[in-house]
Structure formats: C-alpha cells, structure tokens
Amino acid sequence: MRCRFCGAPLVREFLNLGTSPSANAFLDVEGLNRGEVYYPLKLYVCDTCLLVQLDAYRKSEELFGADYAYFSSYSSTWLAHARDYAETITARRNLSSRSRVVELASNDGYLLQYFKAKAIPCLGIEPSLNTAQAAMAKGIPTRVEFFGADVASRVVAEQGHADLVIANNVLAHVPDIHDFVSGIQILLAPHGVATIEFPHLARLVAGVQFDTVYHEHYSYFSLLTSRAIFAAHGLRLEDVEELPTHGGSLRVHLVHDTPPGRPDAEAARKVLGEERAAGMDRPEFYAGFQAKAEAVKDALLAFLLDCKRQGKLVAAYGAAAKGNTLLNFCGIRSDMVGFVVDASPHKQGKFLPGSRIPVVDETEIRKQRPDVVLLLPWNIQEELFEQLSYIGQWGGVFATAIPRLRLQTPRI
C-alpha cells in the first residue's frame, strides 16, 4: 500500500475504527433481510509527505452512484454558508454575466443557485445522478460525471475556461488526487481563481473528530500537505480562510503559479506556521489519536447503557455519515437508540447502515417524547438546539459525544 500523493509506502497507522458498511448505504425494508458488506475503516499517515489517508477499499463509482443519499440543501446552516460565499466571492472577483463559474461535486445545486440568481453563467459537475437531477430541476446546467483532467479538457474545449472554480468538501472524496488537481489547473482561466474547502486536519485532531472518517473520505488534509499537492500542479496559495464549518475547515484560494516562485499569502504563512508549531510537520504528531477515539466510545456506551437500565428512551437526530461512523464504531444498535430523525425525505423510511436504526421524520420526537436526543451532526448543533428546544417541555435533554460526552438542557 502506497501514498496516493507521493507514492511512499504506508506503514504508520493513525486510526483504526474496525470495519463498517459504507456510511451512506442506507437500507430499505427489504434490505433488512439481506447481509451488508463491511469494509475496513483504517487511516494511515505517510511518513514522507504526511498525508493522512484511507486505503481505497471501495471504488468511487460504488460510493457516489445514482441513488446517493446526501442532498446539501436540507441544512439551513449550509445554505446560509453557500449564500454568504456567493455574495462575497462575486464582489471580490467582480463576477458578472461575462464570467464563468464551475463547481465540482455540485450536488443538488445548493450553491450554484445563488450564482444563477445573479445571472452569472455557471456549470455543475456532479457524479451522482439523483442529486444532479435535483440541480437540473432548478435550471442549473449539470454534467453527470466524475471530474478529472479529461473532463476538464473537454469542458474547456466545449465551453472555455472558468473564471471561478469551486470545490467544496470534495477533495477528501477523490481517490486520484493528481488527476483531480491537474483538472482544476486545466479548467482554470489564466487570471481565474479556484476556491477549495476541506475540513482542517488540525481541527480534526484537536476536536477528536474521528467520526468524520468514512469510506467516502479517502484523504485528510493539513495545509502543509495540501500546499505541496497544489504546488505539484502549478497552483499557488493566493489566500487561506479559516472557517467554522464541519468542525473547522480551510478555504484555500488558488491561482496559477505564474511566474513561479512567488511567496504564499500572509494568511497561508500564518496557518502553516501554526501547523509547524503544533508539530504537524513530524510523524510523531499523529500518535495517540486512537486512544482519544476509544475514550469517546467508552463514555458514550456507558451513558447509553445507563439510560437503558433506567428505562429512558434515547433518540438521535441527523442520519449523517459521521453519525453512522460513530454508531458503528461503538456497536450501537436500536436497543440503545430507538430511532433517528432526519429532515431529508430521501432518508426517511430507511434504516441506517450497520446499526439498522430506523430513520423517521421529526414528528416522531413530539409523538414519542424521548428523554434524550443524541445530536449526531455536532457541526450544526446550534441550529439543532434551537430547532428542537421543545423537548424541554417534557424534560428531555440533548447529548453530544464529540469531543467528549456532554448533556445540555434545552433553552425553552
């Protein structure tokens, strides 16, 4: 097994979460009578380039198929983030009807809809047919294919270069990093900019965010390593923004490195300096994370078992991939969590992979009045605290497991 960036042998284990089914492989009723395929969920860190990565046990074509379960537009927090970005980048880059915007992994049009509303020509490239169709229903032109150098060359030949290339939370999903980043370099206009958002590995480690590890995420990035990847394909850091999304993310602004050798932006130097000061430029930094993940597991299991002994009903909110990683790593089943609520109708009526906990709509919370609501997507917990505050009417409490077990009484 070799590093997907530099090709060095992978020998240093970073995290072992055992085995689990794919985090978005939801089951229907008929599927409950069939077995599930479990795959290893183990991360390594490359001793040479320090890229943290999962061995590619599953092909991306299997993970992002025609019935992909994740639709971005069902989170109001994420929609607000997308709208704010569209406003800011439009002003910053002076985008107009003469500009061209291309988003990679554009999902259901959650972001491009805001550029379309400004009459800025845009194109989505999305491999999952069902989410692409949702975008097309909004009037957003979408190509249904996996992005890479070949697709980039065809888009340029057919429609020209892009003044703005957007890639939000997709870099981690790419098994062939070289093909993907070289595609961005090909697609980007000579004076254009590409913005890429990805969860920051430094925040993952500091916040014990091991539940963000699942089979769709092939790689986990520091700025130190991602900078080397971009530089290998002629792209330079024009700017870096630190964002609160997904527990702490980076938004990098990339431009063609012409003429080559210009210094990184001051914001980039700041983050790079912080990473070096924390020790992220040394393999030893990555030791000890396994024990932190297991401490979270032990605390959550002890709490749920105590609730079971007391006859308390525990429900969960958010049938997100991170929740499935947590539940399967902990071995939690429906005897400890009775049901999980999700806003997406594409998940309701199905069952979580592995744990097989039923997914229902929010009316079940009011109907069954759980004593505890375990919030699985902790990255939007403030949104959920407000949305579900009514559980306080019957004495219900919120629980979150990451980075440590925490109970909170609703603000009624």
C-alpha positions in Angstrom: 0.0 0.0 0.0 1.5 3.3 -1.1 0.7 7.0 -0.5 -1.8 8.4 -3.1 0.2 11.6 -3.4 3.9 10.8 -3.1 3.9 7.1 -3.6 5.9 6.2 -0.4 5.0 3.0 1.5 2.3 3.5 4.1 3.4 1.9 7.4 2.3 4.3 10.2 -1.3 3.7 11.4 -3.2 6.8 12.5 -6.7 5.4 13.4 -8.4 2.1 13.3 -12.2 2.1 13.5 -12.6 -1.6 12.8 -15.0 -2.4 10.0 -18.3 -0.9 8.8 -20.5 -0.7 5.8 -20.4 2.4 3.7 -21.8 5.4 5.7 -24.4 6.4 3.1 -25.5 2.8 2.1 -29.0 3.1 3.7 -31.2 0.1 3.8 -34.9 -0.3 2.8 -37.2 -2.7 4.4 -36.3 -5.5 2.0 -32.6 -4.9 2.7 -33.1 -5.8 6.3 -33.4 -9.4 5.2 -30.0 -9.3 3.4 -26.5 -9.1 4.6 -24.3 -6.0 4.5 -20.7 -5.8 3.2 -18.3 -4.4 5.9 -15.0 -2.8 4.9 -12.0 -1.9 7.0 -12.0 1.7 8.2 -8.4 2.4 8.9 -6.3 5.5 8.4 -2.6 5.8 7.8 -0.2 8.8 7.8 2.5 8.9 5.2 6.0 9.3 6.8 7.2 11.2 3.7 4.5 13.8 2.9 2.3 13.4 6.0 -0.9 12.9 4.0 -3.5 11.1 6.2 -5.4 8.6 4.1 -7.7 5.7 3.9 -6.8 2.7 1.8 -9.2 2.7 -1.2 -11.3 -0.3 -0.3 -14.2 0.8 -2.4 -14.3 2.4 -5.8 -15.8 5.9 -6.0 -18.3 4.7 -8.7 -19.8 2.5 -6.0 -19.9 5.2 -3.3 -21.4 8.0 -5.4 -23.9 6.2 -7.5 -27.3 7.0 -8.9 -29.1 6.9 -5.5 -26.6 8.8 -3.4 -28.3 9.8 -0.1 -26.8 13.1 0.7 -28.5 16.3 -0.5 -26.9 19.5 0.6 -30.0 21.7 0.5 -31.6 20.1 3.6 -29.3 22.1 6.0 -30.3 25.7 6.5 -26.8 26.4 8.1 -25.1 25.1 4.9 -27.4 27.0 2.6 -26.6 30.2 4.6 -22.9 29.4 4.2 -23.3 28.9 0.5 -25.2 32.2 0.0 -22.7 34.2 2.0 -19.9 32.7 -0.1 -21.6 33.6 -3.3 -22.1 37.2 -2.2 -18.5 37.6 -1.0 -16.7 36.0 -3.9 -18.9 37.8 -6.5 -17.8 41.1 -5.1 -14.2 40.1 -4.5 -13.7 38.8 -8.1 -16.0 41.2 -9.8 -18.1 38.4 -11.3 -20.7 39.3 -13.9 -22.7 37.9 -16.8 -19.4 37.8 -18.7 -17.8 35.4 -16.1 -18.0 31.6 -15.9 -18.3 29.7 -12.7 -17.9 25.9 -12.5 -18.5 23.9 -9.3 -17.0 20.4 -8.9 -19.3 18.0 -6.9 -22.1 20.5 -7.2 -24.6 18.1 -5.5 -28.2 19.4 -5.8 -27.4 23.0 -6.8 -27.3 24.2 -3.2 -24.6 26.8 -4.2 -24.9 27.4 -7.9 -28.5 28.5 -7.5 -27.1 31.8 -5.9 -24.9 32.5 -8.9 -27.8 31.6 -11.3 -29.9 34.2 -9.5 -27.2 36.8 -10.3 -27.3 35.8 -14.0 -23.7 34.6 -13.7 -23.2 31.7 -16.1 -22.5 28.5 -14.2 -22.0 24.8 -14.7 -22.1 21.9 -12.2 -20.1 18.7 -12.5 -21.6 16.0 -10.3 -21.2 12.2 -10.4 -24.4 11.3 -8.6 -27.4 11.2 -10.9 -30.1 11.8 -8.4 -28.5 15.0 -6.9 -27.6 16.2 -10.4 -31.2 15.8 -11.5 -32.3 17.9 -8.5 -29.9 20.7 -9.6 -31.1 20.5 -13.2 -34.7 20.8 -11.9 -33.5 24.2 -10.6 -32.3 25.2 -14.0 -28.6 24.7 -13.3 -26.7 23.1 -16.2 -25.0 19.9 -14.8 -22.7 17.3 -16.2 -23.1 13.9 -14.6 -19.6 12.6 -14.4 -16.5 12.4 -12.2 -14.2 15.3 -12.6 -10.6 14.9 -13.6 -8.1 16.1 -16.2 -10.0 14.5 -19.1 -13.3 16.1 -18.1 -11.6 19.4 -17.6 -10.1 19.3 -21.1 -13.5 18.5 -22.6 -15.2 21.4 -20.7 -12.5 23.8 -21.9 -12.8 22.7 -25.5 -16.6 22.9 -25.5 -17.2 26.0 -23.2 -13.9 27.7 -22.4 -12.0 28.2 -19.2 -13.6 29.1 -15.8 -13.0 32.3 -14.0 -14.0 30.7 -10.8 -13.7 27.0 -10.0 -15.3 25.8 -6.7 -14.7 22.6 -4.9 -16.4 22.4 -1.5 -15.8 19.3 0.6 -14.9 17.1 -2.4 -11.1 17.0 -2.2 -11.3 14.3 0.5 -13.6 12.2 -1.7 -11.0 11.9 -4.5 -9.0 8.7 -4.8 -6.8 10.1 -7.6 -5.6 13.4 -6.2 -3.2 14.1 -9.1 -6.0 13.7 -11.7 -8.4 15.9 -9.8 -6.0 18.8 -9.0 -4.5 18.7 -12.5 -8.1 19.0 -13.8 -8.5 22.2 -11.8 -5.3 23.6 -13.3 -6.5 22.8 -16.8 -10.0 24.3 -16.2 -8.9 27.5 -14.5 -8.6 30.6 -16.7 -5.2 32.3 -16.7 -6.3 35.0 -14.3 -9.0 33.0 -12.5 -9.2 31.6 -9.0 -10.2 28.2 -7.6 -11.5 28.0 -4.1 -11.4 24.7 -2.3 -12.9 24.0 1.1 -12.0 21.0 3.2 -12.0 20.0 6.9 -8.8 21.0 8.5 -6.8 18.0 9.9 -5.6 20.2 12.7 -9.2 20.7 13.9 -10.0 17.0 13.4 -7.2 16.0 15.8 -7.8 18.8 18.3 -11.6 18.1 18.4 -11.3 14.3 18.3 -13.5 14.4 15.2 -12.9 10.7 14.3 -16.5 10.4 13.2 -15.6 12.4 10.1 -13.7 9.3 8.9 -15.7 7.1 6.5 -15.2 5.3 3.2 -16.2 8.3 1.0 -13.3 10.3 2.6 -10.0 9.0 1.1 -7.8 11.7 2.5 -7.5 14.2 5.3 -5.5 17.4 4.8 -3.2 19.8 6.6 -2.3 23.0 4.8 1.3 21.8 4.8 0.4 18.7 2.7 -2.3 20.2 0.6 0.0 23.1 -0.3 2.5 20.6 -1.7 -0.2 18.8 -3.7 -1.3 22.1 -5.3 2.2 23.2 -6.0 2.9 19.9 -7.8 0.3 21.0 -10.3 1.3 24.6 -10.7 -1.2 26.2 -8.3 -0.2 28.7 -5.6 -2.0 29.8 -2.4 -3.3 33.3 -3.0 -5.3 33.3 0.3 -6.4 31.0 3.1 -9.5 31.4 5.2 -10.3 29.6 8.4 -14.0 28.6 8.6 -16.1 27.2 11.4 -17.9 24.7 9.0 -17.6 20.9 9.6 -15.9 21.5 12.9 -13.2 23.7 11.4 -12.3 24.0 7.7 -9.9 25.8 5.4 -10.9 27.6 2.3 -7.9 28.0 0.0 -7.8 30.4 -2.9 -5.6 29.0 -5.7 -4.2 30.8 -8.7 -1.8 29.7 -11.4 1.8 30.0 -10.2 3.0 32.2 -13.0 5.6 33.5 -12.8 6.6 30.6 -10.4 8.2 31.1 -7.1 6.1 33.9 -5.7 5.6 33.7 -1.9 2.4 32.4 -0.3 -0.1 34.9 1.1 0.3 36.1 4.6 -2.8 34.2 5.8 -1.3 31.0 4.4 2.0 31.6 6.2 0.1 32.1 9.4 -1.7 28.8 9.2 1.5 27.0 8.0 3.4 28.4 11.0 0.7 27.2 13.4 0.8 23.7 12.0 4.5 23.6 12.3 4.4 24.9 15.9 1.9 22.1 16.7 4.2 19.5 15.3 2.1 18.6 12.2 5.3 18.5 10.1 6.5 15.5 12.1 5.1 12.0 12.1 5.1 11.9 15.9 2.2 14.4 16.0 -0.1 11.7 14.8 0.5 9.2 17.6 -2.1 8.8 20.4 -5.3 9.6 18.4 -6.6 6.1 18.7 -6.8 6.3 22.5 -8.8 9.6 22.3 -11.3 8.0 19.9 -11.7 5.0 22.2 -12.3 7.3 25.2 -15.3 8.9 23.4 -16.6 5.4 22.6 -16.4 4.2 26.2 -18.1 7.3 27.6 -21.0 7.2 25.1 -21.6 3.5 25.6 -21.6 3.8 29.4 -24.1 6.7 29.1 -26.4 4.8 26.8 -26.3 1.6 28.8 -27.2 3.6 31.9 -30.1 5.2 30.1 -31.3 1.7 29.1 -31.1 0.4 32.6 -33.2 3.4 33.8 -35.8 2.7 31.1 -35.1 6.0 29.3 -35.9 6.4 25.6 -33.0 7.8 23.5 -33.5 9.1 20.0 -30.9 10.6 17.7 -31.0 13.4 15.3 -29.2 13.5 11.9 -28.7 10.5 9.7 -25.4 11.9 8.6 -22.4 9.9 7.6 -20.5 11.0 10.7 -23.2 9.6 12.9 -23.0 6.3 11.1 -19.3 6.1 11.8 -19.8 6.8 15.5 -22.7 4.4 15.9 -20.9 1.5 14.1 -17.6 2.1 15.9 -19.4 2.0 19.2 -21.5 -1.0 18.2 -24.7 0.9 19.0 -28.0 -0.6 17.8 -31.7 0.1 18.1 -31.8 -1.3 21.7 -29.9 1.7 22.8 -31.1 4.4 20.3 -34.7 3.8 19.3 -34.9 5.9 16.1 -33.0 8.7 14.3 -34.7 11.8 12.8 -33.6 13.4 9.6 -35.0 16.2 7.6 -34.3 14.6 4.2 -37.2 12.6 2.7 -34.6 10.7 0.8 -33.5 9.0 4.1 -36.9 8.8 5.9 -38.4 5.3 5.9 -35.0 3.7 5.6 -32.6 2.2 8.1 -29.0 3.3 9.0 -26.3 1.0 7.6 -24.8 -1.3 10.1 -26.8 -0.2 13.2 -30.1 -0.6 11.3 -31.8 2.1 13.4 -35.0 3.4 11.6 -34.9 6.9 10.1 -38.1 8.9 10.6 -39.3 12.5 10.3 -39.3 14.9 13.2 -42.9 14.3 14.2 -41.8 11.2 16.0 -39.9 13.3 18.5 -43.1 15.0 19.5 -45.0 11.8 19.4 -42.6 9.6 21.4 -41.1 12.2 23.7 -37.6 10.8 24.1 -35.8 11.5 27.3 -32.5 12.1 25.4 -31.9 13.3 21.9 -28.4 12.4 20.7 -27.2 15.0 18.2 -25.0 13.2 15.6 -24.1 16.1 13.3 -22.4 18.1 16.1 -21.2 20.6 13.5 -24.7 22.1 13.3 -25.7 21.6 16.9 -26.5 25.3 17.5 -29.1 25.1 14.7 -30.5 21.9 16.3 -30.5 23.3 19.8 -32.9 26.0 18.5 -34.9 23.7 16.2 -35.6 21.1 18.9 -35.7 23.2 22.0 -39.3 22.0 22.6 -38.0 18.7 24.0 -37.5 20.7 27.2 -41.3 20.8 27.7 -41.2 17.2 28.9 -37.8 17.3 30.5 -35.8 16.0 27.5 -32.1 16.8 27.2 -29.6 17.0 24.4 -26.5 14.8 24.3 -23.4 15.2 22.1 -20.5 12.7 22.1 -17.7 14.6 20.3 -15.1 15.7 21.5 -16.5 14.3 24.9 -19.8 13.4 26.3 -21.9 16.5 27.1 -25.5 16.8 28.2 -27.4 20.1 27.7 -30.8 21.2 28.9 -32.8 23.0 26.1 -33.4 26.7 26.2 -37.2 26.9 26.1 
